[in-house]
Amino acid sequence: MDVLDLRAVPHIALASGESIPSIGMGTFGSDKYGPQPVADAVAGAVRFGYRLFDCASVYGNEDLIGKVFEEAFAAKAVRREELFITSKVWNDMHGPEKVHASINKTLQDLRLSYVDAYFVHWPFPNYHAPGCEGDARNPDSVPFSLDRFMIAWEQMEAIYDRGLARHLGMSNMTIPKLETVLPRCRIKPCLIEMEQHPSFQQQALFDYCKAKGITVIGYCPIGSPNRPERDKAPGDVVDTGLPEVAAAAKAHGIHPALVCLKWAVQRGSIPIPFSVHEENYQSNLRSVTEDPLTPDEMEQLKKAERNCRLVKGQVFLWPGAQGWEDLWDMDGNITQ
C-alpha cells in the first residue's frame, strides 16, 4: 500500500488551539457492513495516513476498532497522540451517571485512556432498536427538554474534567436548541456534528457555529448512498448527480464524490466519509491534498443547495409529534 505524505493533508484549528485533520474516516457501517469489515477499513486507513476517526457506541464496532488501534500502536505504525479519535454517547445513556458508564465502556472497547472528543449523539434520550424500520416508534420517546439535556451535558463536563475526553461536542442540534443550551454550559462544545453535503448545506447553522468558535464535522458528506433504508425517502437528492457537482467533476477529471469532499474541506468543515473499499478511502483522503476547486466552482456549488435532509431521524419521534420536521425546529422554535 502506498502511504500518503501526511504533510499534504490540510488541518484546521479548533477553539482549543489544537490542530486536527480537515478530513477523517467515519465508522458507521450503515446497517450494510458488519463490525469486521469496518475495523479492517480502519486498519488500512491508519496505514494509508488517516489520523481522524469518528466512532460511536451505537455503531456496534468499537471493540474491534479498538483492537486495530492497539495493534497499530504496538507496531509503531502510529503514536496515540497522532490520532484524533472521537466517540458519542447514545440516546439511552443520557440519565444520571449513565454518561460516565457510556464513556467507560467506550474507552474499554477502544482500548484507550481518553478520547480526543466525546459527543452527545442526539439531543433526545429517544432510543430505537438497531436496524429498525423507518416507521418504528418508541412510545417512551419525548421531545427535547433543556433540563434533561443538561443532565447529560453536566456529566460530559465531568468527563472532560477527569481527562477522559479532551474536547466535548454536540450532534444533530439546531440553532434554537443551541441558543437554549449554550448559556447553561460551563464547558462549551468545541465541535458540532451535523449532516452536510452540497444538496443540504445548512448555511445558517454552519455560520452560527463558526461565529461561536465551534468547528463543524459534516456527516453524509457525499450524500450517503449507503445509508440505511429507513433513512431513504422519495424525492431524496443524489448529490453526485447534481449538475453543479458533475460540472466540477468533469473539469477536474474526478469522481463527483470527490468534488463533495473538496467542497466541504475548502468551505472550512471536516467531512467524515466512510468506505470499506481501499481504493475509495484512499482517493477520499488524497483528493483534499491536490487540485483544489476554483473560487468560481465553489461559488457555483452554492447553487447545489436543495434543502434535502437525508437523515430525517423519524425513528426518534415522540407520541403526538406531527412528523420528522418536529425534530429540527423548522419554524425557529423548539418543537414540543
N, C-alpha and C positions, 0 to 999 in steps of 0.2 A: 504494500500500500504506500502510495506517495503521502508525504506529510506536508501540510500547508505551512508556509512561512508565517508564524504567528504574529510577526511584526506588521504584517499586512492587514490583519483584522482590525477594523475600526473599533474604538472604545467610546464609552460615554461616561461622563462624571455624574455620580449620584450626589444628593444633597449632603451626604456624609463626607464627601471628598474622595471617596473610593472610586476608582475607575474600573468598569466592567465591560465585557464584550458587548457590542451592539447587536449581536445575533446569538441565539442559543438553540438548544435542541429541546423540544417538548418530549414528554414520555407517556402521553395518553394514547393508548392503543386503539381508541375509538371503537371498542367492542369488536374489532376485527382482528386484532393481534393479541396473542396471549403474552404473559409476562416474559417468557424466554426470548422470543424474537425482539421484544423491546430492549431487554437487557443486552442482547447481542449487538443491537444497533448502537447502544450507548458505548459499549466496549470499542467498537470500530470508530465511533465518533471521537472518543478520547484520543485514540491513536492518531487520527487524522488532524486533530487540532481544535476541536470544540472545547471550550472552557466554561460554558454556562449551560446548566442543565435544570430544567423546570420539572419538578416532581410533585406528587400529591399522594396522600394516603389512600384516597378513594380509587386511584388507578390500579391498585392491587399488584404492584410490581416493585415496590421499594426494597423488598428483601433481596430480590435478585440483582437489582441495580446496585444495592449496597455491596454485594459480593464483587461486582465489577469494579467499583471504586477501590475496595480493599485490595484487590489483586493488582490494580494499576499502581497504587501507592507502593505495594510491596515490590513490584518490578521496577520501580523508579521511572515508570513511564510518564508520571506527572506527580507533582507535590500537592498535598492537600490545599495549601494556600494559593495554588494557581487556579483552582476551580472555584466557581461561584455556583453553589448548589442551593436551590430553593425547594420548599415544600409547603403544604397547605393543610389547615385543619378542616376536616369535613363537617358538614352541617349537623350531624348528630352528636357532635362533640363540643357544642357551644356552652354547655351548662357549667355550673361551678365545679372547679377542679378538673373538668374534662379536657380542657385545652392542654393542661400540663400532662395528662395521661397521653394525649394525642402526640405531642412532640416527643415524649419519652419513647413511645413506640416507633415513631419515625426515625429517631436517632439510632435506636437499636437496629431497625431494619436496614438503614443506610450505612450502619457501622461507622458513625461519625460522632464526634463530641459536640458539634454545633452545626447548624445550617447557616448559610450566608443570608438568607431571607426566609421569613415564615409569614404566610398569608392566611387571612380569613377567606376561605374559598368562595362562599356566598354569604350575603348579609342576612340570611334567614337560617333558622335551625331546622329547616324543612328537609326531610330525608326521602330519598327514593331508593328502591332496591336496585342493585347493579343490573344493568342490561334490561331494565323495564321498558315497556312500550310507551309511546308518546302520550297516550291517553291515560296513563296510570296516575292516580292521585292518592296522596296520603291524607286521611281525614284529620290527622293531628297537625297538619301544616297551618302556619299562622302568617299574617302579614308582618312587615318589618316593624320592629319596636326598638327605639333608641335604648331603652333600659336593658332589654335583652342583649342587644348588640354590645353594649358596654360591659356586660358581664364577661363576654368573651374577650373583648379588647383589653380589659384590665389584666386578664391572665396573660395576654400576649405581651403586655408591658412588663409583667413579672418575668416572663421567659427571657425577654431582652435583658432585664436587669441581671439575670443569672448567667448571661453569656451563652445561652443555648441558641439564640438567634441574633445575628449581628445587625440585621435590619428587619423592619416589620413592613408588611404590605397588606393591602386590601384588594379584593377582586369582585368584578361584576357589580360595581357601585354605579350610582347616578349622581349628578350634581346635587339634587335636593338631599339625598342621603349624606353626601359628603359635607354639605353645608350644615347638616344637623350634628354629625358625629365629630368633625374635626375640632370644634371648640371644646369638646369634652375629653380630647385625647391628651394625656400627659406626654406621651411619645407619639408623634405623628407618623403616618406611613411615609416611607421613603420611596415606595414603589406601588403602582396600581396595575393590575392586570385587567385588560378589557378586550373584547372582540374588536379586531381592527384589520381591515383589508380594503382594497380600492373601492368596492361597492358599498362599504359600510365604514366610513372614515371617522365617525364620531368626533367631528372637528370641535364642537363646543366643549365636550368633556376633555378632549385632548388638550385644548388651550387652557381650560380650567386647571388641570393637573400641572401643566407646565408653569402656569402663573404661581402655583402653590409650591413649586420646587419638587414636585413628585414626578418621578420618571415613569413612563408608560411602557409596559410589556404588552405586546399585542398578540393575542392568540387567534387561531384560524387565519394566519397571515396570507394564505393563498386561496382562501375560501373553503378550506377543509372539505375537499371532495370525499374523503373517507370518514366524515363524521357519522355518528350513529344514526340509524334510520329514524329514530324518534325525533331527531333534530332536522329532518328534511321535510319541506313543505312545498306545495305547488306555488310556483311563482318565484322560488329562490333563484337568485342570480348566480351564474357561473363566472367567477372573476376572470379566469383565464380566457374566457371568450369575449370579454368586453372589448369594443373596438379601440378604446384608448390604450388598453394593455397590449392588445395584439399589434398595434402600430409600433409601439416601443420595442416589442419583442422582435418584430421584423427588422427594425432599424439596427438592432444590436446583434441579430442572428442568434437569439437565445430562446429558450422555452418561456412562454408567458408567465409561468410560476416564478421565474427568477426576476422578472420585472416587478412583481408584487413585493418581493423581498428587498430589492434595491430601493423601491419607493419607500418602504417602511423605514429602513435604516437612514436614508437621506432625509426623511421627514423628522427624524430625531427620536424614534421609538425603537423598541427592541423586539423584533419578531422571533417567535419560537416554533419554527416549522418542525414537523416530525415525519420521518420516513424510516422504514426498516431496510430500505434498499440502499446499498453502499453508494452507487452512482448518484443517487438523488441527494443523500445528505452531504456528500462531498461537494456536489455542484451548488447546493444551497449555501454552504459556507464560502466557497470560492467566489461565488457571484458578487458578494459585497466587498471583495478586495480588488476588483478590477472594473474597468469600463463603466463608470457611473452614468446614470441618466442625466441628460442635459437639463438645464433650468426650464427650457420650453417643454420638455417631456414631463417634468414634474408638474408644471402648470397644467398641461393637458390632462394629466391623471387626476387632477382635482375634479374634472368633469365626469370621471368614472363613478362618482357618488350616486348610488341608487337607494340609499337608506334601507339596505337589505340586511337585516339582522338574521343570522343563520342559527345561532344558539339562542332560542327564544325562552328556554327554561320553563316551559309549561308544566313540567312534572313537579314543579315546586309550588304550584298554585294552591291556595287555601280555600276552604269551603266559602262560597259566596263571591269569590273573585270572578270577574267577567271574562277575562282572557289573559293571554301571556303579556299583553301590554301593561297590565297592572303591576307586573314585576319591575317595570322600567320607568315609572313615574312620567308618563308621556306628556301630561299637561303641566309639568313643572312642580307638581306637588307629590308628596309621598302618599301612595295609594294605600288605603286601609281596607 
